[in-house]
Amino acid sequence: MRFAISYQPAVHGADPARLTAFAQHAEACGFEGIYLPEHVAMYPGAVVGPMEIPPTTPFLDPLDCLAFVASVTSRLLLGTGVLLLPYHHPVTLAKRVATVDVLSGGRLRLLTVGVGALPGEAAAVGVDFATRGRRADEAMDVLRLLWSGEPVTHAGEFYPLTDVYSYPLPHKGLPIHVGGSSRAAARRAGRRGDGYFAGGLLAPDERARQFEAARAAAVEAGRDPDALEYTRWGSADLTESQVAAFAAQGVTRIVVNGSLADLSAFAKRFGLS
């Protein structure tokens, strides 16, 4: 089992010194990587799951933050949890992601994308909320084409391209994980992704069905279902028996939230450092 941490702006704020301390502490504790979430634009009444998000929550740009984190760490893997793919043009995003990966020495291994859940956020960036799934599918395909190093000609619904190159290329290829809380997200992970990062508010039986849906979609696409990584959220007070139960469900990585003291205790309990 691998363990990573998440830096939540709603909890930790946008203080660069705090982000530095958090990332360096996680690395010293032996955690595999750090994730940052994304919201491009907020508005009053925005609700994700059971929670209303204050519109003034300081959501930092995750890719800019990961470049910053890379400059103050040496081993920590970098991830997004999740980057809202339909709200980014894949040509621009391919350049930004590859830049972070190259400058970090190939540490952007945990890029996780999702489709977004807030109609007002889609409207703020001029995206039809109903098209976000199709946009995400096409964007994933375009990103991989651009990172192939070959000229890209693509006749897509949203992102038509003719003889386009995007350099520099990622350091060693670049995995794309898919995050979400729906079976559509799970199927997207199986068809196109390198892993599935399941949402946190799912009943156990629905979790199992979604992971099986991801594996089935991989088989249908001619891909190896056993190659899919399976990431889940976990609390900082997880016990060894609970982690063993995660592993029995096929989970390969657990992402935890908490204070610096929580992370220290977790790392000590599982012998990470």
C-alpha positions as CSV (number, residue, x, y, z in Angstrom):
1,M,0.0,0.0,0.0
2,R,1.2,3.5,-0.8
3,F,0.2,6.6,1.2
4,A,-0.1,10.2,0.0
5,I,-1.5,13.4,1.5
6,S,-3.8,16.1,0.4
7,Y,-3.4,19.9,0.9
8,Q,-6.8,21.4,1.2
9,P,-7.0,25.2,0.8
10,A,-10.3,25.3,2.7
11,V,-8.4,24.0,5.7
12,H,-4.8,25.2,5.3
13,G,-5.3,28.4,3.4
14,A,-3.1,30.0,0.7
15,D,0.0,30.8,2.8
16,P,3.1,29.8,0.8
17,A,5.1,29.2,4.1
18,R,2.4,26.8,5.3
19,L,2.3,25.0,2.0
20,T,6.1,24.7,2.0
21,A,6.1,23.3,5.6
22,F,3.3,20.9,4.8
23,A,5.0,19.5,1.7
24,Q,8.4,19.2,3.3
25,H,7.0,17.6,6.4
26,A,5.1,15.0,4.3
27,E,8.3,14.2,2.4
28,A,10.3,13.8,5.6
29,C,7.6,11.5,7.0
30,G,7.9,9.2,4.0
31,F,4.6,9.9,2.2
32,E,4.7,9.1,-1.5
33,G,3.1,12.2,-2.8
34,I,0.9,15.3,-2.4
35,Y,-2.4,16.2,-4.0
36,L,-4.0,19.6,-4.6
37,P,-7.7,20.1,-5.6
38,E,-9.0,22.6,-8.1
39,H,-11.9,25.0,-8.4
40,V,-11.5,27.6,-11.1
41,A,-14.4,29.8,-10.0
42,M,-16.8,29.8,-7.1
43,Y,-20.2,31.4,-6.4
44,P,-22.7,31.6,-3.6
45,G,-24.6,28.4,-3.0
46,A,-22.1,26.1,-4.6
47,V,-22.6,22.6,-3.1
48,V,-20.4,19.5,-3.5
49,G,-21.9,16.5,-1.8
50,P,-23.4,17.6,1.5
51,M,-21.2,20.7,1.8
52,E,-21.7,24.2,0.7
53,I,-18.4,25.8,-0.3
54,P,-17.9,29.4,0.7
55,P,-17.2,31.4,-2.5
56,T,-14.2,33.1,-0.9
57,T,-12.3,29.8,-0.3
58,P,-8.8,30.3,-1.6
59,F,-8.4,27.5,-4.1
60,L,-4.9,27.8,-5.4
61,D,-4.1,26.8,-9.0
62,P,-3.0,23.2,-8.5
63,L,-0.3,23.1,-11.2
64,D,1.3,26.3,-10.2
65,C,1.3,25.0,-6.6
66,L,2.9,21.7,-7.6
67,A,5.7,23.6,-9.4
68,F,6.2,25.5,-6.2
69,V,6.2,22.3,-4.1
70,A,8.6,20.7,-6.5
71,S,11.1,23.5,-5.9
72,V,11.1,22.9,-2.1
73,T,11.1,19.1,-2.2
74,S,13.2,16.4,-3.9
75,R,11.3,13.1,-3.8
76,L,7.6,13.8,-3.2
77,L,5.4,12.9,-6.1
78,L,3.0,15.5,-7.4
79,G,-0.7,15.1,-8.0
80,T,-4.0,16.8,-8.6
81,G,-7.2,15.6,-6.8
82,V,-8.9,16.5,-9.1
83,L,-8.0,18.8,-12.0
84,L,-11.2,19.8,-13.7
85,L,-10.4,18.7,-17.2
86,P,-13.3,20.1,-19.3
87,Y,-12.4,23.6,-18.1
88,H,-8.9,23.5,-19.7
89,H,-8.1,23.4,-23.4
90,P,-5.9,20.3,-23.8
91,V,-3.3,22.1,-25.9
92,T,-2.6,24.6,-23.2
93,L,-2.9,22.0,-20.5
94,A,-0.4,19.6,-22.2
95,K,2.2,22.4,-22.2
96,R,1.6,23.3,-18.5
97,V,1.6,19.7,-17.3
98,A,4.7,18.7,-19.2
99,T,6.5,21.8,-17.9
100,V,5.8,20.8,-14.3
101,D,6.8,17.3,-15.0
102,V,10.1,18.2,-16.7
103,L,11.1,20.8,-14.1
104,S,10.4,18.4,-11.3
105,G,12.4,15.6,-12.8
106,G,9.4,13.5,-13.7
107,R,7.6,13.7,-10.4
108,L,4.1,14.6,-11.8
109,R,3.0,11.0,-11.5
110,L,-0.4,11.5,-9.8
111,L,-2.2,13.7,-12.2
112,T,-5.9,13.0,-11.6
113,V,-8.7,14.6,-13.7
114,G,-12.4,14.9,-13.2
115,V,-15.3,16.5,-15.0
116,G,-16.6,18.9,-12.2
117,A,-19.9,18.9,-10.4
118,L,-20.8,22.6,-10.3
119,P,-22.9,24.0,-13.2
120,G,-22.1,27.6,-12.2
121,E,-18.3,26.9,-12.5
122,A,-18.8,25.5,-16.0
123,A,-20.8,28.6,-16.9
124,A,-18.1,30.9,-15.6
125,V,-15.6,29.4,-18.0
126,G,-18.0,29.2,-20.9
127,V,-18.5,25.4,-21.0
128,D,-21.8,23.7,-21.5
129,F,-22.2,21.6,-18.3
130,A,-23.9,18.8,-20.2
131,T,-20.9,18.3,-22.5
132,R,-18.2,18.0,-19.8
133,G,-18.0,14.2,-20.0
134,R,-17.5,14.2,-23.7
135,R,-15.0,17.1,-23.4
136,A,-13.0,15.1,-20.8
137,D,-12.9,12.0,-23.0
138,E,-11.6,13.9,-26.0
139,A,-9.2,16.0,-23.9
140,M,-7.6,12.8,-22.5
141,D,-7.1,11.5,-26.0
142,V,-5.6,14.8,-27.2
143,L,-3.2,15.0,-24.2
144,R,-1.8,11.6,-25.0
145,L,-1.4,12.4,-28.7
146,L,0.4,15.7,-27.9
147,W,2.7,13.9,-25.5
148,S,3.6,11.3,-28.1
149,G,6.1,13.6,-29.8
150,E,4.4,13.2,-33.2
151,P,2.5,15.8,-35.1
152,V,-1.1,15.8,-34.0
153,T,-4.0,16.0,-36.5
154,H,-7.3,15.4,-34.7
155,A,-10.8,15.8,-36.0
156,G,-12.7,16.1,-32.7
157,E,-16.0,17.5,-31.6
158,F,-14.4,20.1,-29.3
159,Y,-10.6,20.2,-30.1
160,P,-9.9,19.9,-33.8
161,L,-6.1,20.1,-34.5
162,T,-3.9,20.1,-37.6
163,D,-0.2,19.3,-37.5
164,V,0.3,20.4,-33.9
165,Y,3.4,19.6,-31.9
166,S,3.8,20.2,-28.1
167,Y,7.3,20.2,-26.7
168,P,8.9,19.6,-24.2
169,L,7.5,16.2,-23.7
170,P,6.9,14.8,-20.2
171,H,9.9,13.4,-18.5
172,K,9.0,9.7,-18.8
173,G,5.5,9.6,-20.3
174,L,2.7,10.8,-18.0
175,P,0.0,8.7,-16.4
176,I,-3.5,10.2,-16.1
177,H,-5.8,9.0,-13.3
178,V,-9.5,9.6,-13.3
179,G,-11.3,10.8,-10.2
180,G,-15.0,10.9,-9.5
181,S,-18.0,9.5,-7.7
182,S,-20.0,8.1,-10.6
183,R,-20.0,4.9,-12.7
184,A,-19.3,7.1,-15.7
185,A,-16.1,8.3,-14.1
186,A,-15.2,4.6,-13.3
187,R,-15.8,3.6,-16.9
188,R,-13.7,6.5,-18.1
189,A,-10.9,5.4,-15.9
190,G,-11.1,1.9,-17.3
191,R,-11.3,3.0,-20.9
192,R,-8.7,5.8,-20.8
193,G,-7.0,6.1,-17.4
194,D,-4.1,4.7,-15.6
195,G,-6.1,4.6,-12.4
196,Y,-9.3,5.4,-10.6
197,F,-9.5,7.8,-7.6
198,A,-12.9,7.1,-6.1
199,G,-14.9,9.9,-4.4
200,G,-15.2,9.9,-0.6
201,L,-19.0,9.8,-0.2
202,L,-19.9,6.4,-1.6
203,A,-21.5,3.5,0.1
204,P,-19.3,0.3,0.2
205,D,-21.5,-1.6,-2.3
206,E,-21.4,1.3,-4.7
207,R,-17.6,1.6,-4.4
208,A,-17.3,-2.1,-5.3
209,R,-19.6,-1.7,-8.3
210,Q,-17.7,1.3,-9.5
211,F,-14.3,-0.4,-9.3
212,E,-15.7,-3.5,-11.1
213,A,-17.1,-1.1,-13.7
214,A,-13.6,0.4,-14.2
215,R,-12.1,-3.1,-14.6
216,A,-14.8,-4.2,-17.0
217,A,-14.4,-1.1,-19.1
218,A,-10.7,-1.8,-19.3
219,V,-11.3,-5.3,-20.6
220,E,-13.8,-4.0,-23.2
221,A,-11.1,-1.5,-24.4
222,G,-8.5,-4.2,-24.7
223,R,-6.5,-3.0,-21.7
224,D,-5.2,-4.8,-18.7
225,P,-7.5,-4.3,-15.7
226,D,-4.8,-5.4,-13.3
227,A,-2.7,-2.4,-14.4
228,L,-5.3,0.1,-13.1
229,E,-4.3,1.8,-9.9
230,Y,-7.0,2.3,-7.3
231,T,-6.8,5.3,-5.0
232,R,-9.1,6.1,-2.1
233,W,-9.5,8.7,0.5
234,G,-8.7,7.7,4.1
235,S,-8.7,9.3,7.5
236,A,-5.5,10.1,9.4
237,D,-6.6,7.7,12.2
238,L,-6.8,4.6,10.0
239,T,-5.7,1.4,11.8
240,E,-3.7,-1.5,10.3
241,S,-6.8,-3.7,10.0
242,Q,-8.6,-1.0,8.1
243,V,-5.7,-0.6,5.7
244,A,-5.7,-4.3,5.2
245,A,-9.4,-4.2,4.4
246,F,-8.6,-1.5,1.8
247,A,-6.0,-3.7,0.3
248,A,-8.4,-6.6,0.1
249,Q,-10.7,-4.4,-2.0
250,G,-7.9,-3.8,-4.5
251,V,-6.9,-0.3,-3.2
252,T,-3.2,0.5,-4.1
253,R,-3.0,4.0,-2.6
254,I,-4.7,5.9,0.3
255,V,-4.7,9.7,0.4
256,V,-5.1,11.2,3.9
257,N,-5.9,14.6,5.2
258,G,-4.8,16.1,8.5
259,S,-2.5,18.4,10.5
260,L,1.3,18.1,10.6
261,A,0.9,16.2,13.9
262,D,-1.7,13.9,12.3
263,L,0.7,13.1,9.5
264,S,3.6,12.4,11.9
265,A,1.4,10.0,13.9
266,F,0.2,8.3,10.8
267,A,3.7,7.9,9.4
268,K,5.0,6.5,12.6
269,R,2.1,4.0,12.9
270,F,2.8,2.6,9.5
271,G,6.6,3.0,9.5
272,L,6.7,5.2,6.4
273,S,10.0,7.1,7.2
